[in-house]
Structure formats: C-alpha cells, structure tokens
Amino acid sequence: MVDSSLALPAAGDTGPADPHLREAVAVARGIARLFARNDIWCLPEMPLRNGRRADLMGIDARGQVIIVEIKVARADLLGDAKWPDYLDHCDRFFWGLAAHLDRAVMETAGFRPEACGLIVADGYDAEILRPAPLLPLAPARRKVEVERLARAALRRMVVAADPACAGVPSL
C-alpha cells in the first residue's frame, strides 16, 4: 500500500500531528495548485521502480514526467543524498521548498542547478523561481513512467470510492 503522508487532508481534517510533515503537506498543496493552473496533474508519494518515492510526480500537457522533491527543513535538505536517483524517472525535476528556507544552497554544484528547477511554496500557492530544464527520458522509459503514474492514480481513485479494493495488490 502507498504511504500517503503527503496526501492532502480532507476538508475539516487538520492534517498530520508532526509539524514538519504538516508543513510538507502544505507545500505539496501549494505546488499542486500551481501545477493545476498550468495543466500539470500530480500525485503525492509516488513509488518509483528503484525503490525511492517521489514526493510529487506528475504529467504535463505534453506528456512530460515531472518530479518534485519537497523540503521544509534545512537539515533534511542538506542531508539528502538520494535525490539524484529521481532524475532517471522524469523529464523535469524540481526542488519544492518551504518559503522560509534559505535558498542559497540551491545554487551550489552539489544541487546541480543546471538540472533542477526550484519552486517555493506554502499551503496556498507556489512560485517557480527557476524553471526545470528539459532532460528528456528515452521514449520507452517515459511510456513506462506515464503508465505507472496513470495506474497509481486510477488505483487511488478506485480505493477512495471503495476502500474494500485496498487489499488488491498494488504497484
């Protein structure tokens, strides 16, 4: 079963008790709103074939796959060594940061600004500060990723409508 820790809370739900997780959910919501206005549709907590899980993964109107890695704490940002593993699963990669984080580190070589976009967000909206360059996936890889994303979205929709389906094997 997919961990839905970044799933947007239902109306009236205050969200997770952990303040960092609550802030990450808010950042995910702001980015999802920005993306929706730009015809990019995404899912939170999307498992990848390499065992990693993308905080947000989506598809734009051209069929390009987008991944966003969300960070709300400086220590988490500086300690993340796994993020390059996401680049093999998307055409565009963004860092999604909470508005209060110092963004100077995002310009250093270790964060590969030539390969990564930068979004700053809160619970209401987001802004792209640096567009993500297009680093095209091979067509066969893109097809696999788009199909996996579509199947995950459909599964989540069906399980939301009928929780008894949750026991059916997933991705």
C-alpha positions in Angstrom: 0.0 0.0 0.0 1.2 3.5 -0.8 2.2 5.8 2.1 0.0 8.8 1.7 1.8 11.0 4.2 1.8 13.9 1.7 -1.8 13.3 0.7 -3.9 16.5 1.0 -6.1 16.3 4.1 -9.8 16.1 3.7 -12.0 19.1 4.5 -12.1 19.7 8.2 -9.1 17.5 8.8 -6.2 19.3 10.5 -3.6 17.1 8.9 -0.7 15.3 10.5 0.4 16.0 14.1 4.1 16.3 13.2 4.8 20.0 12.3 7.4 19.2 9.6 5.0 16.7 7.9 2.1 19.2 8.2 4.3 21.9 6.5 5.4 19.4 3.8 1.7 18.7 3.1 1.1 22.4 2.9 4.0 22.9 0.4 2.7 19.9 -1.6 -0.8 21.6 -1.7 0.7 24.9 -2.9 2.7 23.2 -5.6 -0.3 21.1 -6.7 -2.4 24.3 -7.1 0.4 25.9 -9.2 0.6 22.9 -11.3 -3.1 22.6 -11.8 -3.2 26.1 -13.1 -0.6 25.1 -15.6 -2.3 21.9 -16.7 0.2 19.6 -14.8 -1.6 16.9 -12.8 0.3 15.2 -10.0 0.1 12.5 -7.3 1.8 12.7 -3.9 4.1 9.9 -2.6 4.6 8.0 -5.9 6.7 4.9 -5.6 9.4 4.6 -8.2 10.8 1.3 -9.7 14.2 2.0 -8.0 12.6 1.8 -4.5 12.5 5.5 -4.0 9.3 7.5 -3.6 8.7 10.9 -5.3 7.0 13.5 -3.1 5.1 14.7 -6.1 5.1 13.1 -9.6 3.0 14.4 -12.4 2.4 14.8 -16.1 2.2 18.0 -18.1 0.1 18.6 -21.2 2.9 17.5 -23.5 3.2 14.1 -21.6 6.4 15.1 -19.9 7.0 13.5 -16.5 7.8 15.9 -13.6 9.1 15.0 -10.1 9.2 17.4 -7.2 11.3 16.7 -4.1 9.9 18.7 -1.1 12.0 20.0 1.7 10.8 22.0 4.7 13.8 21.8 7.0 17.4 22.8 6.3 18.9 19.6 7.8 16.7 17.4 5.6 17.7 19.4 2.6 21.4 19.3 3.3 21.4 15.6 4.3 19.5 14.4 1.2 21.9 12.3 -0.9 19.2 10.2 -2.6 17.7 12.9 -4.8 19.8 12.2 -8.0 18.1 8.8 -8.1 14.9 10.6 -9.2 16.5 12.1 -12.4 16.2 8.7 -14.2 12.4 8.8 -13.8 11.5 12.2 -15.1 11.9 14.7 -17.9 11.9 17.7 -15.4 13.0 17.7 -11.8 12.1 20.4 -9.2 13.0 21.1 -5.7 9.9 22.3 -3.8 11.0 24.3 -0.8 9.1 25.9 2.1 9.2 29.7 1.8 11.2 30.2 4.9 14.2 28.1 3.8 17.4 29.8 2.7 17.7 29.0 -1.0 21.4 30.0 -1.5 22.5 26.3 -1.2 20.3 25.5 -4.3 22.8 27.4 -6.4 25.8 25.2 -5.4 27.2 22.4 -7.6 26.0 19.7 -5.2 22.4 20.6 -6.0 23.0 20.7 -9.8 21.1 23.9 -10.7 21.7 23.2 -14.4 19.5 20.1 -14.0 16.9 21.2 -11.4 14.1 23.7 -11.2 13.2 25.5 -8.0 9.7 26.1 -6.6 8.9 27.9 -3.3 5.5 27.2 -1.8 3.2 27.5 1.2 -0.2 25.9 1.8 -1.9 28.3 -0.6 0.2 28.8 -3.6 3.7 28.4 -5.1 6.0 30.2 -7.4 8.6 28.8 -9.9 11.8 30.6 -9.1 13.9 28.6 -11.6 12.3 26.5 -14.4 13.4 22.9 -14.6 15.3 22.2 -17.7 14.0 19.5 -20.0 16.2 16.4 -19.7 14.2 14.1 -21.9 13.6 10.5 -20.9 14.0 7.8 -23.5 10.6 7.3 -25.1 10.3 3.7 -23.8 11.1 4.9 -20.2 8.6 7.8 -20.4 5.9 5.3 -21.6 6.6 3.1 -18.5 6.6 6.0 -16.1 3.4 7.5 -17.5 1.6 4.1 -17.4 2.8 3.5 -13.8 1.6 7.0 -12.8 -1.8 6.5 -14.5 -2.3 3.1 -12.9 -1.4 4.5 -9.5 -3.9 7.4 -9.9 -6.7 5.1 -11.1 -6.0 2.7 -8.2 -6.1 5.5 -5.6 -9.4 6.8 -7.2 -11.0 3.4 -7.0 -9.8 2.7 -3.4 -11.1 6.1 -2.4 -14.5 5.2 -3.8 -14.5 1.6 -2.5 -12.0 1.0 0.4 -12.6 -2.7 0.1 -10.4 -2.6 -3.0 -7.4 -1.6 -0.9 -6.3 -5.2 -0.4 -5.8 -5.8 -4.1 -2.1 -5.9 -4.9 -0.6 -2.6 -5.9 2.4 -1.3 -7.9 
